[in-house]
């Protein structure tokens, strides 16, 4: 009886060790593969860091363990990852919609409501995923859930960016605008609903001197829709500004004739 008990105990210990090892390896392999796919698809040397960062997250996450049915399981396992990821997608949408609704209720304009929606999406995804993780793994699970939620949200943003980059190239001319303007340095233009720029999602454009030690001028914009902007100065040189999220964006530049002469607005959604 004693011999059989020791044998069963040994098998149980071996099973737990094997399960833990498999879960850890899954975390590292999945994280590393995510980075490799991003690098291959985008082809940018700068994104080589993605693989290292993803792998580092996997290594860190595997050190956060919880007890589940007698097994010491890393919190980066499929169990928490899938649940938190699904909740993140739902909470992203619902959190954004709720924040936008509240902003509109208190009288915010389209720009402020769109910014609130963006913030609400991130807050909802991270908070809800943290709750799911916490329910499964306590404080450590909450941390892992929050990281997972943020990861799913960020992955969605990157995917959307890549898709928009492709479709931007095929946007027909009748869907975007290019207009001559006269915006010297010092311009601070606020658009209203009757302006075409506003209808495309641009709330304001400002041309100012930059405090940068490298660039002399800066273009600041506020957007509440996804757009790609192209500004042409008097030289003429053209500066591109991708506004993927709602809020404030800027591009710095040097020029002998910094005043803006043309603006192109290409919608991304």
N, C-alpha and C positions, 0 to 999 in steps of 0.2 A: 504494500500500500504506500509506504514511504517512497519507494523507488518510483512508483507511478505518479505520485504527487509531485516529486521533483521534476519528472519528465514533462508533466503537463505545465508546470510553472515555467520551465525552460522554454517550452514551445510558445507559451503566452508572451514571455519576454521577447523572444525572437520575433514574434508576430508584431509586437508593438514597435520594436526597433526597425523592422522592415517597413512598416506603414509610415513611420516618421521619416525614414530615409527617402522613401518614394515621394512623400509629400514635399520634402525639402528640394529634392531634385526637380520635381515638377515646377516649383516656384522659380528656380534658377533658369531652367530651360525655357519656360514660357516667357519670362522677362527678357532673357537674352534674345529669343526669337523675335519678340516684338520690336526690339531695337534693330535687328538685322533687316526685318521687313521694311521698316521705315527708311533705312539707309538705301536699300536696293530700289525702292519705289521712287524716292525723291532724288537720289543720286547726288546729294550734297555732302561734301567732305565734312562740313560743320556738323552734320547730323550723326557723324560717327559717335559723338558724345551720347547720343540717345541710347545706344546699346549699353555703354558703360553705366549710364544712369539707371536704366531699367534693371540691369543685373544687380546694381548696388541696392536698389529697392528690394529686389528679391532676396538678396542675402540678409538685408536688415529685417524684412518681414518674417523670414523663417526663424529668426531668433525670438519672435513673439509667439509663445506657445500657449495652448489651452488644453484642458483635459476634456476629451469627448469619448464617451463610452469606454473609458479606461485607457485611451490612447493619447499620447502627447502629440497633438496635431498642430503644425505651424498655422498661423492665422492667414497666411497667404494661400491656403488651400482652396480648392474649388468650392468647398462648402460655403465659406464666407464670401469668397470672391464673386460667385454667381449671384447670391442673394443680394449682397450690397450693390453689385453692378446693376441688377434689374431695378432695385429700388431707386438707385441714383438716376436712371433714365426717367422714371415716372416722376420723381420728386423735382427733377430739373424742369420739366414742363409745368407741373402744377405749382411749384414754388415761384417760377417766373410769372405765370398767369396771375397768381394771387398778388404778387408784389405790384404788377402792372395795374391790376384792378384797384388796389388801394390807392396807388398814385393818381389814377384817373379820378377816383372818388373824391380825393381832397383837392382836385383842381389842377393837377400837373399837366403841362403841355405834352405833346407827343414825344419830344426829346427826353424830358425827365421821366416820363412813363417807360420809355424804351430802356433807359439806363437802369431804372428800378427793376425792370423785367430781367435784364442781364444779371444784376446782382442777386436777384431772387432765385434765379436758376442755379447759380453756383452755391448759394447758401442752402437751398433745398437739397441739392445732390449730396453735399458733404454732410449736412446735419442728419438727414434720413439714413444715409449709409452708416454713419457713426452709431445711430440707435440700433440698427440691425446687427452690426458687429458687436456692440456692447451687450445685446441680449444673448448672443452666443458665447462671447468670450470675455465678458467683464470689461474693465478699463482698457486692457490691452486690445481686446476685440474692437472696442470703440475707435481706438487709434487706427487699427488696421482697416476698419470699415470706412473711416473718414478718408484715409489714403486711397482706398479702392474707389470710393465715390468721386473724389477729385480726379483720379486717373481716368475713369470712364468719361467724365465730363470733358477733360482735356483731350482725350482721344477723339471724342465726337467733334470737338472744335477743329482739331487738326485735319480730320477726315473731310469735314465741311470745307475747310480752307483749300485742300487739294482739289476737291470736286469743283469748287467755284473757280479755281485757277484754270481748269480745263475749259469750263463752259464760258468763261470770260472771253476766251479767244474766238468763240463762235457766236458771240452776241451780235446780232444784226445792227447795222447803223441806226435804223429807225428806233431802236430801243435805248440808245444812249444819246447824250447831247454834248456838243462842243460849241462853245460860244466865246466871242471876243469880249474881253473885260478890260477895265482900267483900274487896277488895284496897286497903287504905289505903296511903298513901305509906310506903315502907319494906318493902313486900312483896317477897319474893324466892322465887318458887314454882318448884320443879323438879318436872316431871311424870315418871311412870313408865309402863310399858306398860299398866298397868291403867287409867290415866286416859284419858278420852275425848279430851282435848286432845292427848295424846301420839299417839293413834291417828290424829288428823287431821294430825299432823306438827309439833306445837308442843312443843318440848323444855322451854322455860322462859319465864317472864314475870316481869319486875321493874319495880316502880314506885318511882321515886326522884326526889329533887330534882335539877334540872338546873343545870349550871354556866353555861348560856347567859345572856347579858345581856338577852335578849328573852323567853325562856320560862322559867317557874319549875319545871316538872315534865317528867319524861321516862319513857316506857314503853319498856323494852328487851325484846326477845324473841329466842329462838333457834328456828329452824325447820329441818326436814330434808325438808319437802315444800313444794310451791308452794301457798300459801294467801293469802286476803285476810282481814285481821282488822279488826274494828270494836270499838272500846272506848268505852263510855259511862260518864261520870263522874257525880257526884252533882248536877250543876247542873240538868238533864242536858245535856251536850254530847257529841257522838260524834266520835271521831278514827279515821281510816282509815289502815291500814298494809298496803301491798302487799309481800308476801314472795315475790318472783319467783325468787330464787336461794336456795340453802341457805346458812345461816349466821346472823349476827347482824343485827338490824334495830332501828330505834328511831324513835319519833315524839315530838316535844316539844310542850308545850301549856301554856296558862295556865288556871287555874280557881279559883273560890272554894270548890269542893268537889272536890278532885282525886282522891279515892279512886274506884276503879273499881267500878261496880255491875252492869254487863252486858258480856258479851263475845260476839261473833258470829264464827264461823269458817266461811269458805266455801272449800271445796277448789277448786283450779284445775287439777288434773290427775287 
